[in-house]
Amino acid sequence: MKMSEFKYNLPEQLIAKYPPKERGTSNLLVLDKTSGDITHRKYFNIPEYIKQGDIVVLNETKVLNCRTFFVTPNDKKIEVLFLESIDNDTWFVLIGRAKDVEIGDELENMEIKVLVKERKENGFLIEFVSGTSNILFEKYGHTPLPPYMKRMDEKTDTERYNTVFSRIEGAVAAPTASLNLTDEILKKIEEKGAKILKVELRVGWGTFAPVREENIEDHEIHKEYVKVPEEVIKDINECNGQIWAFGTTVARALESAYSGGKLLPFDGYTDLYIYPGYEWKIVDILVTNFHMPDSSLILLVSSFAGKENIQRAYKEAVDREYKFLSYGDSMLIGSNLSK
């Protein structure tokens, strides 16, 4: 299967640079993957589609202000994106303008100093010499907005690039399908008789990595940390309704926890790569944003809804000038959808 089959033209002006003024007011394209029917609603209409006995699963990871700037021994300003804590003092990072950095360099940001220890994969291992990551992120860190927004973060992004229920620190990108959830919408979901469960998937920077291979089977998917606890497994296994995944991160987490014909607790890294041909095991309904034309995420949603359905839905979204990507509008995808 060729990646070129999934690409589409995304006009620059349709990429959302900022969130809507109020959470929950964005557009919602509802796609019935069985009939192919498309309807246009608002995000706050989602509870109308939820039935008693359904289970709604959310990703409660929280995005850190882990985009930072340091100065090299040669007075070069560089960007350092902190991706993963190896232990209290050592982190795996990506460094912009890495050609200006040598192994053994000490990088400085005010009272913070870090030592560049070694290369690892496409990044570096660094160690704190003075200060801590908590101080760095709190005093000098920036929200790691996706590069396609083409702007520096602003104060409001610290709140708006996190969900209202974010709790577990560690992600470098938000579970964007849930950014428009509000406490009021969550209350309405529960009033419909659905149960809300939470899992953890620490969204990594690899989620923005394009699929460069023409044969999609040749792409090597990024690994991400997932935790699906025992109590979530129990409730899902006993569910008589439908399982809602709010976001591709939740979908990947739940499908990763399926093993040996059943859903099991999962605590570790997943490299599950979902593309057309994948047989879905757990997720019945998916809420998701609109994705880049060269991303692994458009392959995931095409697997869930069908390639032709996604192509039609995306064309209609472009024609109607929906807003795309992290701060943009959303889709609700399921079968036999009725209010």
N, C-alpha and C positions, 0 to 999 in steps of 0.2 A: 504494500500500500504506500502511495506516494504522499509526501507532505504537501506538495503543491495542490493536491485535491482539496485541502482544507483551508487554504489561504483565501483571504478576501481583502477588499480595499477598505482601509480604515482612515477616513479623513482626519487630519490632525485636529480640526476644530471639535470633533466629537469625543476627544479624550478629555475626561473630567479632570481639571486641574485642582478643583476645590470641591468639597462635599456640598450637598444641598444645605440651605439655611437651617432647616430643621430635619432631624432624623425621621425617617419613615415616610417622607413626602416624595421620594423618587418614583420614577416610573417602574412598572412591573409588567413584563411580557409573559403571559401565561401560555405555555405550549403543551397541548395534549399530544403526547408522543404516539398514542394509538391511532387517533383520528387525524392528527396533523393540524388540528384547528389551533388558531392563534387568537387570543383576545388581549386587550390592553387595559390594565388596571393601574392601581397605585400600590406601593409597598405596604401601606397600612391596611390593604384589603386581604392580606395573606390569611389572617385568622378565619375568614369566610370559607376557606377551602379545607380547614382542619376539622376532622371528625372526632367524636368521642372514642377514646381507646387508642388514638394515634400516639406515637412517640416522636418528639422533636429533639434532635440532638444538636448541641452547640459546641463550639471549640472555645474554651475559656482562656486561651493563652493571651498574654499581654505583650505588646511591643515595647521594647526598651528604647531609650534615647541613645542608641548605640552607634550612631554616625558621629565621628569625632574628627578633629583636625589637630595635627602635630607638626612640629618643626624638626627637620633632620639636623645632624651635626653641621651640614653645609648650608644651613638656613633656608632650606627648601620647605615650603608648606605642602603637606600631603594630607590626604583623607585616609582615615583608618576606620573600617567598618568592622565592629566586633560581632562575630557570628556565634561562637560557642565557647563556653567556659570549660576548660579541661580540668582545672582545679581552681583553688581560690586565687592564685596569682597568675596562672597561665591561660591564655586565650588563643583560639584560632581566629585569625582576622584576614580580611582582604585589604590591600593597600593600593590606593590610587597613585599613579605615577611611581610605580614600584621600581622603576629604573633609577630613581634617586635614593634608593635604600640599599644598604649593604648589611649582610649578616654581622651582628655584633654592634650595630648602631644603637645609640640611645636616642629615643625620640622624646620631645618635651611638649607638654601642654600645661602652661602655668606651673602649679606645684606637682603635676603628674609627670612621671618619667617611666617609660617602658623600654625594655631591651628586646631587639629583634633577634630571636634565638636561631631559627632555622626556617627553611621553606617546607611547606606541606601542601601537596596537591597544587591547587591554583592560588594558594594564599601563604600565610606565614604563621608561625607560633611566636607569640610575644609574651614577655614576663614583666609584671609590674616591679619596678625598682623603688618607686616612691608613690604613695597614694594608693587608691583602690578603684576598682571598676565602679562601685557604687557612687563614690565621690565624682569620678569622671563623668558618668552618665547624668547625674543629678545637676552638676554645676556647669558642665561644658558640652554635654551631649545634645545631639539633634535627632529629631524624628527621622528615621530612615525611609523617606518617601521614595517610591519607585522612580527610577530614572526617567520614565516616560512622562512624568509630570513636568519635568524641565523647570523646576523652581526650587529655591531653598525653602526649608520648612518655616512655618510661622508658629507662634505660641499656641494657637488654637489646635494645631495638628496633633499635639501631645494627647489631647482629649479625643478629637474626631477620628484619628487613625487608630483608635482602640474602640472595642465594643463597650456597651454600658455594663457588661457583666465580666469584663476581662479581669483575671485574677492571678494567673500563673505566669510569672515573668520568664522571658527566654526567647520569644519570637523576634525575627527581624522584619517580618511582614505581617500585615493584619489578615485575619479571616474575613475578607471583605464582604462576603454575602450577608454577614451579620452586622455590618456597621450601621445599617438603618433600623435595626431592632431598637425599640424603646421599652421602657418598663411597662408602659400602657399596652403595647402590642403583646408583650410576654404575658401580661395579666389576662388579656383576651384569649390568648392561646390556651391558658390553663382553664379559663371559664368554659371553653368548648369541651373540656373533659380530656384534654391531652396531657401527657406527662412530659416535662422538660428534663432532659439528661445532659450531662456535660462530659466531654472527653478533652484530651490534650493532644494537640499536634503542633509542635513548634515550627511554624512556617519558616523555611530557610530561604536564603537569597537565590538558591537554585530554582525557585518557583518562577523567577523571571527569565531564566536562561532559555534562549530560543532553541528550537529543534533545528539543528543545522544539517542533519542528514536528510537526504531525499527519501530514502527508505525508512519509514518511521520505526520499523523493527530494529534498526541499527542504533537508535538513540539510547544513550545510557542515562537513566533517570536519576535525579538527585535523591539522596537519603534524607529523611526527616525523622525526628524523634516523636514517638506516639505512645500515649498511655490510655488504654481503655480499661477502666477498673471493673472488678468483679460485680459490683452492684448494677452497673450499666448493662453488663452482659445478661444478668439475671432478668432485668426488666424487659430487655429486647427479646430474649428467648421466650418470655411469657406473654408477649404482646399479641393481641388479636386484631389490632388495627394496622395502620401503615407506618413505616419508619421514614421520617423526614430527616434529611441531612441538610443543614444550613451551611452550604459551602463545599467546595471540592476538598478542603482539608478534612472535614468531617467524613465525607464519602470515602476518602482514602484511608482514614483511620479505621472506620468500621470494616471496610472490605479487607484491610490488612489483618484484622483480628479474626477473620474467618479461616479456619484450618481444620482439615480432616472431616469436612462435612458439617461443622458446627462453629458457632461463634464462641471464642475463648478469650479470657483476659489477655491483654497484650501490653507489654512494657519493654520498649526497645526501639530500634531503628527499622524503618520500612523503606524498601526500594521498589514497592509495588508500582508497576507501570501500567496504567489503564489506557487502552486505545481500542478502536473498533475491532470487535471480535471477542472482547472480554465478556465473560458471563457474570453478570451482577448477582451477588448472593444476598445482600442485606438491604440496601437502600431502595425504597419504593418511590420517593419523591425528593427531588433535588432543587434547592434554591441556590442560585449562583449568579455572579455578575457576568458581564460580557468580557471575553478574553482576547488577548493578542492573537493575530492570525498565524503566528509561527510558534505558538506555545504548546507545551504538553497538555495544558488545561483545555484547549479547544478539542484536543483528541479525546480527553476524558468525557467532556459533555457530549461529543459526537457519539461516543460509545454508549452513553446512557440514553440519548434521545434518538439516535439515528443520524447519519451524516446529512441526508437530504433534509430532514426536519430542521437541523441546526443551520444549514445553509439558507433555507427559506426564512427562518426566524431572524438570523443576523442581517439578511438583506432588508427585511422589513424594518428592523431596528435602525439600520443606517438610513433608510428612506424616511423614517419618521423622526430622525435626528435624536435618537436616544443618546444618552451619555455612556461612554464605555470605560471599562477598567475599574481600578480600585474604588474611586470616589463616585462611580457612575451608577447607572440603573441596573436592574436585576431581572432575572428570569425565574419563573416557577415551572418546573418540568415534571410531569407525571402522566398517569394513564387514567382515562375516564374521569376527568376532573369535573366536579360540579360543586356549586356553592350550597 
